[in-house]
Amino acid sequence: MTNAYRWAFSTPLRKVYYNLTITALSVVAAILIGMIELAQVFSEKMGFSDGAWHWLQNLDIGWLGYLLVGLFLFSWGISYIIWKFFKIEERWNTPLKM
């Protein structure tokens, strides 16, 4: 993480890109966990216990942590590919011609 912070805070453009990536990932993680928790409470209160509802009610939240780690790694990989493939830094750091 120290290397990521050092990289991100070396230029203002990288700082914005880093913050957008982290914020988007945090929102996705919060929505994912919130929806699972809401579905568990809803299914329990409504008495649903068949098939997917049973699986959802017995879902171990600890395993979601592994899913989130995978989500973080996946999103950072995609973010890195976008940064390199679209040459974000070169594109945004060139002076405007008038």
Phi, psi and omega in degrees: 000327179300318178295321179296316178295317180299316179296314187293322186266012179281333176221153179299323180296316178296323179297317179294315180299315179298312181296321177295318180296312181295318180295315179298317179295320178296320178295315179298317180296316180296318179294317180300309181292319179298318179293321178294315179297317180297317179295323178295314180294315180300313182294326178290316181292327181273353177079020177284130181215014181262146170050245184296327179295320178297315179298317181294319180294329181263009180293129179278118182297332178302324178291336177294333176300318177295322177298318179294322176299316176298320178297318177299312180297316179298313183293324177292324176297313178297318179299318178296317180297317178298316181300315182281314185294315181272000178048056184303313185295316180293322182293319185270344181264359177281138180291148179284137178263134180237000000 
